[in-house]
Amino acid sequence: MTAPVPVPVPTPAEATEPTPAPSGPRRTFGLAAATALVMGNIIGGGIFALPAAVAPYGTVSLLAFVVLSVAAVLLALLFGKLARRSPVTGGLYVYPRDAFGPFAGFLSAWSYWTMCWVSIAALAVAVVGYVDVLVPLHGNHVLEGAVALAALWLPAAANFAGTRYVGAVQIVSTVLKFVPLLVVATVGLFFVDTDNFGPFNASGDSTPGALAAAAALLLYSFLGVESAAVSAGEVENPERTVGRASVLGTLGSAVVYILGTVAVFGLVPHDKLVKSGAPFADAVNAITGGGWGGTVIALVAVASIVGCLNGWILMAAQMPYAAARDGLFPKPFAKVGKGGVPGFGVWAVAVLGTLLIALNYTAGPDTTFRVLVLITTFTGCVPYLLSAAAQLYWLAQGTRHRVRPAGLVRDLIVAALSFAFSFWLIAGAGYAAVYQGVLFLFAGIPVYVWLRGRQREDATP
């Protein structure tokens, strides 16, 4: 299948009409597949790896999960509204581009793409702790690196089969992980020991500071709420389906997260949880009183994270694909293979993820995983901020065909709170993560300058 016809880049003054859906890959995601894509991308390594990462903050992390769940639902509603206006692939790039021009669109696309391949590397690293439960790796960094690379490249290879297969894999992997996780999250509550929870705030910082810091880490577990909007070009009836799939997928994920995290905190003693490499497996072992339960959940965790990688690799290829159609990303990213997947984009994130994994096992996985997670918080929130700002822009314009008077107040509250939450999470990521994230973001500016310069040169008679 050939690449879609390029869409001209509108200037802010010209971008007054909704972006038409360009001709391109056939829409293959119905409501079930789109919801599974959202849930599959949200529920990946987060619930399996992050309880131990946020345990040093104390049970204030549970409150952070509740706050993030509310924020994620607001973002889902925001993306649903924006998808009604621009039901095309690459949503978080298209919305700022249409509102503020090509530079804003490029920054959003570059930041989101950076978040994707950094997140993919972090997810692949998260697989290692659970594989170690199944097959002891004895701390051998070579073996651990090989496992992480296999977790990355297997779903990358699956993506070349096409979006139809990606959607099918997402449904299967989501069911495989959602049902056992929900059972554990509910049954585990009957085995909770309140003495295991530890202090409410164990960070030594103020409660608001600990809440913001824990939330910045936990945002990693909610990245993916925008999945249906990013893949809107492959979603059937996107004006209606994207919003419904985003909200349903986010609500389902939030229920699993909150109940599951409460169970883990209550089943694993706090001092052990802080040092755990497979916290969910430890929690199940506490329920069953032996090692077989942990082995089962480790299998589920590996399937979950690999399924999540399957969806995230697709997301990572589609965002630059949408920007490349408009000349705002290198041309190879716009090429679509026979399966409807931008093949060069898949190769690019797989190679970049491989480099980060190699760095991870050179610098030490105990420190690099946390750094990668916090960088994804910054780079993920930039497109959220710009998308919320785009919605506020359209609402401020107040044109009758774009804003229904009855829904104006509701839409304004959703967009404003989405912007505020994103800003708060960036602040909670800490100085180091923001500094490193800004470096990643600014590294894209020379790319933009070169691409725009080439466009002007080609347009010169």
C-alpha positions as CSV (number, residue, x, y, z in Angstrom):
1,M,0.0,0.0,0.0
2,T,1.4,3.4,-0.9
3,A,1.8,6.3,1.4
4,P,-1.1,8.7,1.9
5,V,-1.3,11.9,-0.2
6,P,0.7,14.7,1.7
7,V,-1.5,17.2,3.6
8,P,-0.4,20.9,3.2
9,V,0.8,22.5,6.4
10,P,-1.6,25.2,7.4
11,T,-0.4,28.5,8.9
12,P,-2.2,29.6,12.1
13,A,-4.4,31.9,10.2
14,E,-5.3,29.2,7.7
15,A,-5.9,26.5,10.2
16,T,-9.6,27.3,10.9
17,E,-11.2,24.2,9.5
18,P,-11.0,20.7,10.9
19,T,-8.2,18.6,9.4
20,P,-9.7,16.3,6.8
21,A,-8.8,12.6,7.1
22,P,-6.3,11.9,4.4
23,S,-6.5,8.9,2.2
24,G,-4.2,6.2,3.6
25,P,-4.3,2.8,5.4
26,R,-7.7,1.2,5.8
27,R,-9.4,1.8,9.1
28,T,-9.1,-1.5,11.0
29,F,-9.6,-0.7,14.7
30,G,-13.2,-0.9,16.0
31,L,-14.2,0.1,19.5
32,A,-13.0,-3.2,21.0
33,A,-9.6,-3.0,19.3
34,A,-9.2,0.7,20.0
35,T,-10.1,0.2,23.7
36,A,-7.7,-2.7,23.9
37,L,-5.0,-0.5,22.3
38,V,-5.5,2.1,25.0
39,M,-5.6,-0.4,27.8
40,G,-2.8,-2.4,26.3
41,N,-0.5,0.6,26.0
42,I,-1.4,1.9,29.5
43,I,-1.2,-1.4,31.4
44,G,2.2,-2.6,30.5
45,G,5.3,-2.4,32.7
46,G,3.8,0.2,35.0
47,I,1.7,-1.8,37.4
48,F,4.4,-4.5,37.4
49,A,7.5,-2.4,38.0
50,L,6.5,0.9,39.5
51,P,5.1,-0.1,43.0
52,A,8.7,-0.7,44.0
53,A,9.9,2.5,42.4
54,V,7.4,4.7,44.3
55,A,7.6,2.7,47.6
56,P,10.3,5.0,49.0
57,Y,7.7,7.8,49.0
58,G,5.3,5.8,51.2
59,T,1.6,5.2,50.8
60,V,1.2,8.8,49.6
61,S,1.8,7.0,46.3
62,L,-1.7,5.5,46.5
63,L,-3.1,9.0,46.7
64,A,-1.0,10.0,43.7
65,F,-2.5,7.1,41.8
66,V,-6.0,8.4,42.5
67,V,-5.0,11.9,41.4
68,L,-3.4,10.6,38.2
69,S,-6.5,8.5,37.5
70,V,-8.6,11.7,37.5
71,A,-6.1,13.5,35.3
72,A,-5.9,10.6,32.9
73,V,-9.7,10.5,32.5
74,L,-9.7,14.3,31.8
75,L,-7.0,13.8,29.2
76,A,-9.1,11.0,27.6
77,L,-12.0,13.4,27.4
78,L,-9.8,16.1,25.9
79,F,-8.4,13.8,23.2
80,G,-11.9,12.6,22.4
81,K,-13.0,16.2,21.8
82,L,-10.0,17.0,19.7
83,A,-10.4,13.8,17.7
84,R,-13.8,14.9,16.6
85,R,-12.2,17.9,15.0
86,S,-9.2,16.2,13.5
87,P,-9.9,12.4,13.1
88,V,-6.5,11.6,11.6
89,T,-3.4,9.6,12.5
90,G,-0.9,11.5,14.7
91,G,-3.4,13.4,16.8
92,L,-1.1,15.0,19.4
93,Y,1.0,16.3,16.5
94,V,-2.0,17.5,14.4
95,Y,-3.8,19.5,17.2
96,P,-0.9,21.9,18.0
97,R,0.0,22.2,14.3
98,D,-3.5,23.2,13.3
99,A,-3.8,25.7,16.2
100,F,-0.3,27.3,16.3
101,G,1.5,26.3,13.1
102,P,4.2,23.9,12.0
103,F,6.8,24.7,14.7
104,A,4.4,23.8,17.5
105,G,3.4,20.7,15.6
106,F,7.0,19.6,15.2
107,L,7.9,20.2,18.8
108,S,4.9,18.1,19.9
109,A,5.8,15.3,17.4
110,W,9.5,15.3,18.3
111,S,8.7,15.3,22.0
112,Y,6.2,12.5,21.8
113,W,8.5,10.5,19.5
114,T,11.3,10.9,22.0
115,M,9.0,9.8,24.8
116,C,8.0,6.7,22.8
117,W,11.4,5.3,22.2
118,V,12.7,6.2,25.7
119,S,9.6,4.6,27.1
120,I,10.1,1.5,24.9
121,A,13.6,1.1,26.3
122,A,12.3,1.4,29.8
123,L,9.6,-1.2,29.2
124,A,12.1,-3.6,27.7
125,V,14.3,-3.2,30.8
126,A,11.2,-3.8,33.1
127,V,10.8,-7.3,31.4
128,V,14.1,-8.4,32.9
129,G,13.0,-8.5,36.5
130,Y,10.1,-10.9,35.7
131,V,12.1,-13.1,33.4
132,D,14.6,-13.4,36.3
133,V,11.7,-15.0,38.3
134,L,11.2,-17.6,35.6
135,V,14.8,-18.2,34.6
136,P,17.4,-16.9,37.1
137,L,19.8,-14.6,35.4
138,H,22.1,-14.3,38.4
139,G,22.7,-10.6,37.9
140,N,24.6,-11.2,34.6
141,H,24.3,-8.0,32.7
142,V,25.0,-9.6,29.3
143,L,22.0,-12.0,29.8
144,E,19.8,-9.2,31.2
145,G,20.7,-7.1,28.2
146,A,19.9,-10.0,25.8
147,V,16.5,-10.5,27.4
148,A,15.7,-6.8,27.1
149,L,16.7,-6.7,23.5
150,A,14.6,-9.8,22.7
151,A,11.6,-8.1,24.4
152,L,12.1,-5.1,22.2
153,W,12.8,-6.7,18.8
154,L,10.1,-9.5,18.9
155,P,7.2,-7.0,19.0
156,A,9.1,-4.8,16.5
157,A,9.1,-7.7,14.1
158,A,5.4,-8.3,14.7
159,N,4.6,-4.7,13.7
160,F,5.9,-5.3,10.2
161,A,3.0,-7.8,9.7
162,G,0.6,-4.8,9.7
163,T,-1.9,-2.9,11.8
164,R,-4.6,-5.6,11.6
165,Y,-2.2,-8.0,13.4
166,V,-1.2,-5.3,15.9
167,G,-4.9,-4.8,16.8
168,A,-5.4,-8.6,17.2
169,V,-2.3,-8.9,19.4
170,Q,-3.5,-6.0,21.6
171,I,-6.9,-7.7,22.2
172,V,-5.4,-11.0,23.1
173,S,-2.6,-9.6,25.3
174,T,-5.0,-7.2,27.0
175,V,-7.4,-10.0,28.0
176,L,-4.5,-12.3,29.1
177,K,-3.2,-9.7,31.5
178,F,-6.3,-7.8,32.5
179,V,-8.3,-10.8,33.9
180,P,-5.5,-12.2,36.1
181,L,-4.5,-8.8,37.3
182,L,-8.1,-8.0,38.2
183,V,-8.5,-11.3,40.1
184,V,-5.2,-10.6,42.0
185,A,-6.2,-7.0,42.7
186,T,-9.5,-8.2,44.2
187,V,-8.6,-11.5,45.9
188,G,-5.4,-9.9,47.2
189,L,-7.3,-7.3,49.2
190,F,-8.5,-10.1,51.5
191,F,-4.9,-10.9,52.4
192,V,-3.8,-7.4,53.0
193,D,-1.9,-6.7,56.2
194,T,-2.1,-3.1,57.2
195,D,1.3,-3.3,59.0
196,N,2.9,-3.8,55.5
197,F,1.9,-0.4,54.2
198,G,4.6,1.5,56.0
199,P,4.6,5.3,56.7
200,F,2.3,7.6,54.7
201,N,5.2,9.8,53.7
202,A,8.6,8.1,53.8
203,S,10.4,10.5,51.6
204,G,11.5,13.1,54.2
205,D,10.0,15.8,52.0
206,S,6.7,17.7,52.4
207,T,3.5,15.8,51.6
208,P,2.8,18.0,48.6
209,G,6.4,17.5,47.4
210,A,6.2,13.7,47.9
211,L,2.8,13.6,46.1
212,A,4.1,15.4,43.1
213,A,7.3,13.4,42.9
214,A,5.4,10.1,43.2
215,A,2.9,11.3,40.6
216,A,5.7,12.2,38.2
217,L,7.0,8.6,38.3
218,L,3.6,7.1,38.2
219,L,2.6,9.1,35.1
220,Y,4.7,6.5,33.2
221,S,2.1,3.9,34.0
222,F,-0.7,6.1,32.4
223,L,1.2,7.0,29.2
224,G,-0.9,5.6,26.4
225,V,-4.2,7.4,27.2
226,E,-3.7,9.1,23.9
227,S,-3.2,5.9,21.9
228,A,-6.6,6.0,20.1
229,A,-6.1,9.6,19.2
230,V,-2.6,9.0,17.8
231,S,-4.0,6.1,15.7
232,A,-7.3,7.9,14.8
233,G,-6.5,7.3,11.1
234,E,-6.8,3.5,11.6
235,V,-9.9,3.8,13.9
236,E,-13.4,3.2,12.5
237,N,-15.7,6.2,13.0
238,P,-13.0,8.1,14.9
239,E,-15.1,11.1,15.7
240,R,-17.1,8.8,18.0
241,T,-14.9,5.9,18.7
242,V,-11.7,7.7,19.8
243,G,-13.4,9.4,22.8
244,R,-15.3,6.3,23.9
245,A,-12.2,4.0,23.6
246,S,-10.0,6.6,25.4
247,V,-12.4,6.9,28.4
248,L,-13.3,3.2,28.6
249,G,-9.6,2.1,28.4
250,T,-8.5,4.7,30.9
251,L,-11.2,3.9,33.4
252,G,-10.5,0.2,33.2
253,S,-6.8,0.7,33.6
254,A,-7.3,3.0,36.6
255,V,-9.4,0.4,38.4
256,V,-6.8,-2.3,37.9
257,Y,-4.0,0.1,38.9
258,I,-5.5,1.4,42.1
259,L,-6.7,-2.0,43.4
260,G,-3.5,-3.7,42.3
261,T,-1.2,-1.2,43.9
262,V,-3.2,-1.3,47.2
263,A,-2.9,-5.1,47.1
264,V,0.9,-4.9,46.5
265,F,1.5,-2.4,49.2
266,G,-0.6,-4.4,51.7
267,L,0.9,-7.8,50.8
268,V,4.6,-7.0,50.6
269,P,6.3,-5.4,53.7
270,H,7.5,-1.9,52.9
271,D,11.2,-2.5,53.5
272,K,11.1,-5.5,51.1
273,L,9.0,-3.7,48.5
274,V,11.5,-0.9,48.3
275,K,14.2,-3.4,47.2
276,S,11.9,-5.7,45.1
277,G,12.7,-6.4,41.4
278,A,9.3,-8.1,40.8
279,P,6.9,-6.6,43.3
280,F,3.8,-8.1,41.8
281,A,5.3,-11.6,41.9
282,D,6.2,-11.0,45.5
283,A,2.6,-10.0,46.3
284,V,1.2,-13.2,44.7
285,N,3.7,-15.3,46.6
286,A,2.4,-13.7,49.8
287,I,-1.2,-14.8,48.8
288,T,-0.3,-18.4,47.8
289,G,2.4,-18.9,50.4
290,G,4.8,-20.3,47.8
291,G,6.7,-19.6,44.6
292,W,4.2,-21.0,42.1
293,G,1.9,-18.0,42.3
294,G,4.9,-15.6,41.6
295,T,5.8,-17.8,38.6
296,V,2.3,-17.4,37.1
297,I,2.2,-13.7,37.6
298,A,5.7,-13.4,36.1
299,L,4.5,-15.1,33.0
300,V,1.5,-12.7,32.9
301,A,3.9,-9.7,33.4
302,V,6.2,-10.8,30.6
303,A,3.2,-11.2,28.2
304,S,1.7,-7.9,29.4
305,I,4.9,-5.9,28.8
306,V,5.7,-7.5,25.5
307,G,2.1,-6.8,24.4
308,C,2.5,-3.2,25.6
309,L,5.7,-2.9,23.6
310,N,3.7,-4.1,20.5
311,G,1.4,-1.2,20.8
312,W,3.9,1.4,21.8
313,I,6.2,0.6,18.8
314,L,3.2,1.3,16.5
315,M,2.5,4.6,18.3
316,A,6.2,5.5,18.0
317,A,6.1,4.9,14.2
318,Q,2.8,6.7,13.6
319,M,3.6,10.1,15.2
320,P,6.6,10.9,12.9
321,Y,4.7,9.3,10.0
322,A,2.0,12.0,10.4
323,A,4.6,14.8,10.7
324,A,6.7,13.4,7.8
325,R,3.6,13.7,5.5
326,D,3.7,17.4,6.1
327,G,7.5,17.7,5.6
328,L,8.1,18.2,9.3
329,F,10.0,14.9,9.8
330,P,12.5,13.2,7.5
331,K,10.9,11.7,4.4
332,P,11.7,8.0,5.2
333,F,9.3,8.2,8.2
334,A,6.4,8.8,5.7
335,K,6.8,5.5,3.9
336,V,4.2,2.8,4.6
337,G,4.7,-0.9,4.0
338,K,2.3,-3.4,2.7
339,G,0.9,-4.0,6.2
340,G,0.0,-0.4,6.6
341,V,2.8,0.2,9.2
342,P,5.5,2.9,8.7
343,G,8.4,0.6,8.5
344,F,11.2,3.1,8.8
345,G,9.7,4.4,12.0
346,V,9.6,1.0,13.5
347,W,13.3,0.4,12.6
348,A,14.2,3.9,14.0
349,V,12.6,3.3,17.5
350,A,14.0,-0.2,17.7
351,V,17.5,0.9,17.0
352,L,17.3,3.9,19.4
353,G,15.8,1.7,22.0
354,T,18.6,-0.8,21.5
355,L,21.2,2.0,22.2
356,L,19.4,3.1,25.4
357,I,19.3,-0.5,26.6
358,A,23.0,-0.9,25.9
359,L,23.6,2.3,27.9
360,N,21.3,1.0,30.7
361,Y,23.4,-2.1,31.3
362,T,26.6,-0.1,31.0
363,A,25.6,2.6,33.5
364,G,23.7,0.3,35.8
365,P,20.0,-0.7,35.5
366,D,19.1,0.3,39.1
367,T,19.7,3.9,38.3
368,T,19.0,4.2,34.6
369,F,15.4,2.8,34.7
370,R,14.3,5.6,37.1
371,V,16.0,8.3,34.9
372,L,14.4,7.0,31.8
373,V,10.9,7.0,33.5
374,L,11.3,10.6,34.6
375,I,12.5,11.7,31.1
376,T,9.3,10.2,29.6
377,T,7.3,12.2,32.1
378,F,8.7,15.4,30.7
379,T,8.7,14.5,27.0
380,G,5.2,13.0,27.4
381,C,3.7,16.0,29.1
382,V,4.9,18.5,26.4
383,P,2.4,17.1,23.8
384,Y,-0.3,17.0,26.5
385,L,0.3,20.7,27.3
386,L,0.3,21.7,23.7
387,S,-2.9,19.7,22.9
388,A,-4.7,21.2,25.9
389,A,-3.5,24.7,24.7
390,A,-4.8,23.9,21.2
391,Q,-8.3,23.1,22.7
392,L,-8.2,26.3,24.7
393,Y,-7.3,28.2,21.5
394,W,-10.3,26.7,19.6
395,L,-12.6,27.4,22.6
396,A,-11.3,31.0,22.8
397,Q,-12.1,31.5,19.1
398,G,-15.7,30.7,20.0
399,T,-16.9,30.0,16.4
400,R,-20.3,28.5,16.5
401,H,-19.5,25.5,14.3
402,R,-16.7,24.5,16.7
403,V,-18.0,25.3,20.2
404,R,-21.5,24.3,21.3
405,P,-22.7,26.8,23.9
406,A,-24.1,24.1,26.1
407,G,-20.8,22.3,26.3
408,L,-18.5,25.4,26.5
409,V,-18.0,25.4,30.3
410,R,-17.5,21.7,30.4
411,D,-14.9,21.7,27.6
412,L,-13.2,24.7,29.1
413,I,-12.8,23.0,32.5
414,V,-11.5,19.8,30.9
415,A,-8.9,21.6,28.8
416,A,-7.8,23.9,31.6
417,L,-7.4,21.1,34.1
418,S,-5.6,18.9,31.6
419,F,-3.1,21.8,31.0
420,A,-2.7,22.3,34.8
421,F,-2.2,18.6,35.5
422,S,0.5,18.3,32.8
423,F,2.3,21.4,34.1
424,W,2.2,20.0,37.7
425,L,3.6,16.7,36.5
426,I,6.5,18.3,34.7
427,A,7.3,20.2,37.9
428,G,7.2,17.0,39.9
429,A,9.7,15.2,37.6
430,G,12.5,17.2,39.2
431,Y,15.2,19.5,37.9
432,A,17.4,16.7,36.5
433,A,14.6,15.1,34.4
434,V,13.4,18.5,33.1
435,Y,17.0,19.4,32.2
436,Q,17.6,16.2,30.4
437,G,14.1,16.3,28.7
438,V,14.8,19.9,27.5
439,L,18.1,18.7,26.0
440,F,16.2,16.0,24.1
441,L,13.6,18.5,23.0
442,F,16.0,21.1,21.8
443,A,18.0,18.5,19.9
444,G,15.2,18.4,17.5
445,I,15.4,22.1,16.6
446,P,18.2,21.7,14.1
447,V,16.2,19.0,12.4
448,Y,13.2,21.4,12.1
449,V,15.5,24.2,10.7
450,W,17.0,21.9,8.1
451,L,13.6,20.5,7.0
452,R,12.0,23.9,6.7
453,G,15.0,25.2,4.9
454,R,14.8,22.4,2.4
455,Q,11.1,23.1,1.9
456,R,11.8,26.8,1.1
457,E,14.6,25.7,-1.2
458,D,12.3,23.3,-3.1
459,A,9.6,25.9,-3.4
460,T,12.0,28.5,-4.9
461,P,11.6,28.7,-8.7
